[in-house]
Structures are given as structure tokens and as C-alpha cells.
């Protein structure tokens, strides 16, 4: 019996999707719930599982094709054996595929290991960032053990391989033109929308994190034993932000035409970096959450983002955003507001700096924090007071725990 495989129902905010990767070819045996292909939308990558056991009889759209909700993209012969299915050729691509990387000098032999790395995907099947790294570093991706999803070779794998002496510099000056992924194109569009439609301004302050670090050191082990998760810095910032948003409602508002919408809850978008770009899954009702719930929520989103398991609903909504450039070493930045939100808090690297404390110069773990905001509805005074509120809570975490 022939079973049609259709594009999942897409939300109203997503009009279509692009076929990113087929994991099966015509004639392959498939099992129920086995992932057949990845669909890339403006926001996330969706997996399309097989509805039945059988053989993939026909692929109607190749990689790069654009498809819409509930469109038939493949046909499976239910219950058929792989040997009985004809090895039909896949249809020609309906959208152009990226050119193969420019020729590069051959890679040097990798350092001796206990076991040879598993064969990697061909460079043409790598993510765009990884393809460019392979070409520019002169690396043969088939010699690199992948740590990404289903053993895929990531940009980080290639960089680490090159650092280990597994590749030599390319003798040529390679260039490669690849189309933007839908997610990257959407990020670019929203950044330009933010730049062109918001009267954006950034205010700065600095925070002494000595007491937060002391609390983490004293209570971190007990916290992890009690909750099964480590006590990080982000939960302190998320909770401080939720408390401050309640006291400074303009920072938690958004513009809708000629109206201002004030949100009586703190749905905080947490910026997470992935191979495909930055995503901002939403922790909802942070004002009601404890530290363990916040840490667990952030950890779950980070894992889902790395493995491509984020859902569209995870990214929708959000009244305020926190981004942490400090994880990459950023000392100071001016983060860009994520419309229709009106403000974003930027965290940065913690550095020991000399400060004056009780008349004496001491070294303290300091962090610069930044608040970019929509000046149409948030006055400078509100932004400054919001940052001071964050600073006071983090420098006196016992007050934060009491909601003060």
C-alpha cells in the first residue's frame, strides 16, 4: 500500500519550508518514526519521520526545493522489502545546489589515534560554514570525525582538526559562493527591521559579581545534588531581569501600531548560538520560576538547539531578551533589540578589575552589562534605573531571592 509523506502543518507565521537534507534515497528501507528528511523554516529545522515501515518508493522534491504545508513530498510502499523496491533515481533538483568547494592542497595525515575516524559526509553535504572552513583550511572532510547531529562534521570539528595538525594550509586562495540558509536570511531581515524601525539606544553599567560567585561556590554542590543540575550565572540574570521588569513595566512593553502593550508577565527569550545562527527560545513566566526551573529550562533549550530539536512554538512570543556575549569573550557590545520586543540585556565576560571598596583598591570580578532599548517608549531614565535594579540584585543576591 502506497503511503504519502506530507509536509507537517506549519504555523500561520511560516508560509513554506526548504528541504535541507534527505537522509534516505529512493529504494531505501525505512522504519516507522525514522527521520526521512530535514525541513528548514525561517526559525527552526523540522524533522519529518516515516509514518510506516516500508520502502521509500518515490522522492518528489530534492534538496533545496521549497515546499508548503501538507504538500506531498514522498511516497512509501508500506511493508515492502528493500530488495523488492526498484532503485529509482532521485528527481533532478528543483533548486540550485551550492557549488563544490574550490580545489585545495591535500590534507596532511591526521595524528595517530586508537581508531580511525568514522567517514564524514562529503564536503558538498556540509553546512555552509563548515564547507567554507574545509575549503579555506584545505581539509578533506572525509578524514574528520563528526560530533554533530547523526555524526555530521561541524565547523568546530574542522577547526579542531586543523589545530591538531591534521591539515595544511591551502596553496590556493579558495572562495565559495553558497546561498544563505533560510534561518540566516530571516535573521538578516529581522536585524534590518530592528535597525530601520526602532529608535534604538544603549545604556551601560557594571556589576560586581563577587557575591554571586561566592554563593555559587558555597551552595553549588548542594544545589546540584538537590536539583540534578548545576547552578549557573544565567539563572541569576534571568531572575533579576524578571524582578526588574515587574518594577519597570515600560521595559517589558512592546509597540503595536499607535498602541503600547504592557505585559504583566516575564517571557524571557534566551539567546542560544547554533551552527546555523542565533536562536532565542522563550522561558515563559520567569517571574514564577525558581532557580532550578530556570537552569533546567535553559539546559533543555540549549540541548534542543544543538541537536536541532527546537520547535516553532519554543521561539514564538517573548517580551524581553537576554544574550550572553561573554561566553565568547566579549567585553562590551550593543545588542540589537528583537522586535516586537522593546529591550534586550547584554551580558559580557567577567574580568577581575580594580575597584574602590571602603576606601581601598581591591580586585573584583566585574562584568559590563548593556541594555539596548526602543527610545520611542522607554525613556533614558527608565533604562538607567532598570540597569541599576539589575546591578543591585546581583550585588546583593540574598535580596533578589527575597524579591527585593
Beta strands, then each sheet from edge to edge (+ up, - down):
strand 1: 2-6
strand 2: 16-22
strand 3: 29-30
strand 4: 35-40
strand 5: 45-49
strand 6: 54-59
strand 7: 66-68
strand 8: 72-78
strand 9: 200-208
strand 10: 253-256
strand 11: 259-262
strand 12: 268-274
strand 13: 277-283
strand 14: 320-324
strand 15: 343-347
strand 16: 351-357
strand 17: 360-374
sheet 1: 1+ 8- 6+ 3-
sheet 2: 5+ 4- 2+ 7-
sheet 3: 9+ 17- 15+ 14+ 12+ 13-
sheet 4: 9+ 17- 16+
sheet 5: 10+ 11-
end
